Amino acid sequence: MAAKSTSDAPKQAIRHFDILVAPGFVLLELASLVEVLRLANRVCPSPPFTFTYRSLKGGPIASSSDAVVQTEAVPSQPRADYLFVIGNSDPDHPDLSLGRVVSDYTFRDAKVFLLAEAASRYIDEQGTDDLATHWENASFLRERGARFEAKLSIATEQGAVVTCAGMEATTDIALAVIGRHISGPAKMTVADIMLHENIRDFASMQPFSGAKLTATGDSKLDQCIKLMQANIEDPLPINQIVESLHLSNRSLERKFKTFFGTTPNGFYREMRLAKANNLLLNTTMSVREIGLACGFPNGFSSVYKSFFGVTPFVVRRQKRAASHR
């Protein structure tokens, strides 16, 4: 695995992630985070994220499934925007005692995310209520006679520190984080590529609770997005969508503004452009065929360029040149 993901010509602010692993780390959690970052870099007009694998001392670190990543040592003066600490199967592992490391990052205004065992170790050492960890680790803390209770939501944000359940919920956490820096449609496109149907927010209960999940927490907004996704080639007029949902135009606009910071039309257009970009990079369809498949029978190239900064023909030419290197 490569240790860094970088971009030579960023067009927007780039956020850097340090990803800290301990021996026996959970590969699922690492992959869930890294794939979200990698796909976001692919679907955005310019790559917004970089990342570095870290460990306390550096060098190769093996996961519980024997996959190995090369890491760099945690710096004494970190400059990352985010620190993600990946859990392992042993909450007592010495490499998870990270009070000093957490302080070094938060002192420099980084946001720290502690997953699963890393979260339970932090809870145990801090003796703090209302922090989340995986339900198995919460049971472990209770068996130890802890006088405080861990929460069973998928994540809890307390100041600069976020404690998380980990495992597959890591995808939800990663999507929530990138959603702070990229558009709503781009985030949804990443989720779609990952076949991640329902994006849970931090307050969602862990699955064993039987809680009903939605993509946005708003059933009408979920229905609207599904209608849009099902009608990419022949986009539905917003008025028709509003009628089918039994909403007013103003109500739907308010929902999109609140959750995505854009209009329904803007969201729909960007969703179609994101699909067009994916087809452009990963199929041999012609530019005209892609435009038609994404609901742009006319003016596709100019709309694409206004969003991505280059024409689809340039992107296709760059792809072909790269494949012949």
C-alpha positions in Angstrom: 0.0 0.0 0.0 1.2 3.5 -0.8 1.8 5.6 2.2 0.5 8.9 0.8 -2.1 10.2 -1.6 -1.1 13.6 -3.1 -2.1 16.1 -5.8 0.4 18.3 -7.6 -2.1 21.0 -8.7 -4.8 21.5 -6.1 -7.6 23.9 -6.9 -9.1 24.1 -3.5 -8.1 23.8 0.2 -6.6 20.4 0.8 -7.3 18.6 4.1 -4.7 16.1 5.4 -5.4 13.0 7.3 -3.0 11.1 9.6 -4.2 7.5 10.0 -2.6 5.9 13.0 -2.5 2.1 13.3 -1.4 -0.2 16.0 -0.3 -3.9 15.6 -3.3 -6.0 14.8 -5.4 -3.1 13.5 -8.7 -3.9 11.8 -8.2 -3.8 8.1 -11.9 -3.1 7.4 -11.7 0.2 9.3 -8.6 1.3 7.5 -10.0 0.4 4.1 -13.3 2.1 4.8 -11.6 5.4 5.6 -9.0 5.3 2.8 -11.5 4.2 0.1 -13.8 7.1 0.9 -10.9 9.6 0.7 -9.6 8.0 -2.5 -13.0 8.0 -4.2 -13.7 11.6 -3.1 -10.4 12.6 -4.8 -11.6 10.8 -8.0 -15.1 12.4 -8.2 -14.2 16.0 -7.2 -13.0 18.6 -9.7 -9.6 18.6 -7.9 -8.4 16.1 -5.2 -9.4 17.6 -1.8 -7.7 15.1 0.5 -4.3 13.6 1.3 -3.4 11.0 3.9 -0.4 9.4 5.6 -0.2 6.1 7.5 1.3 6.6 10.9 2.3 4.4 13.9 4.0 5.4 17.2 7.4 4.3 16.0 7.0 4.0 12.2 7.9 1.0 10.0 5.7 -1.9 8.8 2.6 -2.7 10.8 0.5 -5.8 10.3 -3.2 -6.0 10.6 -5.2 -8.7 12.3 -5.6 -10.3 8.8 -1.8 -10.1 8.2 -2.0 -7.3 5.6 0.9 -4.9 6.2 1.1 -1.2 5.7 4.3 0.9 5.8 4.0 3.7 8.3 5.8 6.9 9.3 6.3 7.7 13.0 3.9 10.1 14.6 5.5 13.6 14.5 6.1 15.6 17.6 4.5 18.6 16.0 1.7 17.2 13.8 0.2 19.3 11.0 -2.7 17.2 9.9 -6.3 18.4 9.9 -7.5 15.1 11.1 -6.2 12.1 13.1 -7.9 8.8 12.7 -6.9 6.0 15.2 -7.8 2.6 13.9 -8.7 0.0 16.6 -7.4 -3.5 17.0 -8.7 -6.5 18.9 -7.0 -5.6 22.2 -8.2 -2.5 24.1 -5.3 -3.0 26.5 -2.6 -2.8 23.8 0.0 -0.2 24.9 -0.1 1.5 21.5 -3.7 2.6 22.1 -2.8 4.6 25.2 -2.7 7.9 23.2 -3.5 10.7 25.6 -0.3 12.6 24.8 -0.8 12.0 21.0 -4.4 13.2 21.1 -3.3 16.3 23.0 -0.6 17.0 20.5 -3.1 16.9 17.6 -5.9 18.8 19.3 -3.5 21.5 20.5 -2.8 22.2 16.8 -6.6 22.3 16.0 -6.8 18.9 14.5 -10.0 16.8 14.9 -9.3 13.4 16.4 -11.4 10.3 15.6 -10.9 7.2 17.9 -12.4 4.0 16.5 -13.6 1.0 18.5 -10.8 -0.3 20.9 -9.0 3.1 20.6 -12.3 4.7 21.7 -12.9 2.3 24.6 -9.3 2.8 25.8 -9.8 6.6 25.8 -13.1 6.3 27.6 -11.5 3.9 30.2 -8.5 6.3 30.8 -10.6 9.5 30.8 -13.5 8.1 32.8 -15.9 10.1 30.8 -19.6 9.5 30.2 -21.4 10.0 26.9 -18.7 8.7 24.6 -19.3 6.0 21.9 -17.5 2.8 21.2 -18.4 -0.6 19.6 -21.1 -2.3 21.7 -18.8 -5.3 22.4 -16.3 -2.8 23.9 -19.0 -1.2 25.9 -19.8 -4.6 27.4 -16.1 -5.1 28.1 -16.0 -1.8 30.0 -19.1 -2.8 32.1 -17.5 -6.2 32.9 -14.5 -4.4 34.3 -16.8 -2.6 36.7 -16.5 0.8 35.1 -18.6 3.5 36.8 -19.5 5.1 33.5 -21.5 4.0 30.5 -20.4 4.2 26.8 -23.0 5.3 24.4 -24.3 3.0 21.7 -24.6 5.5 18.8 -22.1 5.1 16.0 -20.1 8.2 17.1 -20.1 10.9 19.7 -18.4 14.3 19.2 -17.1 16.0 22.3 -15.0 19.0 21.4 -12.1 18.1 19.2 -12.4 14.3 20.0 -14.8 12.0 18.3 -15.2 8.5 19.6 -16.6 5.9 17.2 -18.0 2.4 17.0 -15.7 1.5 14.1 -16.1 -1.6 11.9 -18.5 -0.9 9.0 -19.7 2.3 10.6 -16.3 3.8 9.7 -17.7 4.3 6.2 -20.5 6.5 7.6 -18.0 8.5 9.7 -15.7 9.0 6.8 -18.6 10.1 4.5 -19.7 12.6 7.2 -16.2 14.0 7.5 -15.7 14.5 3.7 -19.2 16.0 3.6 -17.8 18.9 5.6 -15.5 19.8 2.7 -17.1 18.7 -0.5 -20.6 19.1 -2.0 -23.5 16.9 -1.1 -23.9 15.3 -4.5 -20.1 14.5 -4.5 -20.5 12.8 -1.1 -23.6 10.8 -2.4 -21.6 9.8 -5.5 -18.9 8.3 -3.3 -21.5 6.4 -1.3 -23.1 5.2 -4.5 -19.8 3.9 -5.9 -19.2 2.0 -2.6 -22.7 0.6 -2.9 -23.3 2.2 0.5 -27.1 2.7 0.4 -27.8 4.4 3.7 -25.5 7.1 5.2 -26.0 7.2 9.0 -25.3 10.3 11.0 -23.4 10.2 14.3 -26.5 9.8 16.4 -27.7 6.6 14.6 -27.8 3.6 16.9 -25.5 0.7 16.2 -27.3 -2.0 14.0 -28.1 -4.5 16.8 -30.6 -1.9 18.2 -32.9 -2.4 15.3 -33.1 1.3 14.5 -34.5 2.2 11.1 -31.9 3.7 8.9 -32.2 6.4 6.3 -29.8 8.1 3.9 -30.4 11.6 5.2 -32.6 11.2 8.3 -35.5 12.7 6.4 -37.7 10.2 4.6 -39.1 12.7 2.0 -35.5 13.8 1.1 -34.5 10.1 0.8 -37.5 9.6 -1.6 -36.5 12.6 -3.6 -32.9 11.5 -4.0 -34.0 8.0 -5.0 -36.3 9.5 -7.7 -33.4 11.5 -9.0 -31.0 8.5 -9.0 -33.6 6.5 -10.9 -34.1 9.2 -13.5 -30.6 10.3 -14.5 -31.0 9.8 -18.3 -34.3 11.5 -18.5 -34.3 14.0 -15.6 -37.7 14.7 -13.9 -38.8 18.3 -13.6 -38.6 19.4 -10.0 -42.3 20.3 -10.1 -43.1 16.6 -10.9 -40.9 15.4 -8.1 -42.6 17.8 -5.7 -46.0 16.6 -6.7 -45.1 12.9 -6.2 -43.8 13.6 -2.8 -46.8 15.8 -1.8 -44.5 18.7 -0.8 -44.3 22.3 -1.8 -41.4 23.7 -3.8 -40.4 25.8 -0.9 -40.4 22.9 1.5 -38.2 20.8 -0.7 -35.8 23.7 -1.3 -35.6 24.2 2.5 -34.7 20.5 3.0 -31.9 20.6 0.4 -30.6 23.9 1.7 -30.5 22.5 5.2 -28.9 19.1 4.4 -26.8 19.8 1.3 -26.4 23.6 1.1 -27.7 23.7 -2.4 -31.0 23.7 -4.4 -32.8 20.6 -5.7 -31.9 21.5 -9.3 -28.2 22.1 -8.3 -28.0 18.8 -6.5 -29.7 17.0 -9.4 -27.3 18.6 -12.0 -24.2 17.7 -10.0 -25.4 14.2 -9.4 -25.7 13.7 -13.2 -22.3 15.4 -13.7 -20.7 13.1 -11.2 -22.1 10.0 -13.0 -20.9 11.5 -16.3 -17.4 11.9 -14.9 -17.4 8.3 -13.6 -18.5 7.1 -17.1 -15.9 9.2 -18.8 -13.1 7.8 -16.6 -14.2 4.2 -16.5 -15.9 3.3 -19.8 -15.3 3.6 -23.6 -18.6 5.4 -24.2 -18.3 8.4 -26.5 -18.6 11.9 -25.0 -22.0 12.3 -26.7 -23.2 8.9 -25.4 -22.2 9.9 -21.9 -24.0 13.2 -22.2 -27.2 11.5 -23.3 -26.9 8.9 -20.6 -26.7 11.6 -17.9 -29.6 13.8 -19.1 -27.5 16.3 -21.2 -28.8 16.0 -24.7 -27.3 19.4 -25.6 -24.4 21.5 -24.2 -22.9 18.6 -22.2 -19.3 19.7 -22.8 -19.8 23.3 -21.7 -21.7 22.2 -18.5 -19.0 19.7 -17.7 -16.3 22.3 -18.2 -18.1 24.9 -16.1 -18.0 22.4 -13.2 -14.8 20.4 -13.6 -12.7 23.1 -15.2 -11.8 21.1 -18.3 -13.8 19.7 -21.2 -14.7 16.0 -21.3 -12.6 15.6 -24.4 -9.5 16.8 -22.5 -10.2 14.3 -19.7 -10.6 11.5 -22.2 -7.4 12.4 -24.0 -5.5 12.5 -20.7 -6.9 9.1 -19.8 -5.7 7.6 -23.1 -2.3 9.1 -22.7 -1.9 7.7 -19.2 -2.9 4.2 -20.3 -0.1 4.2 -22.9 2.7 5.1 -20.5 
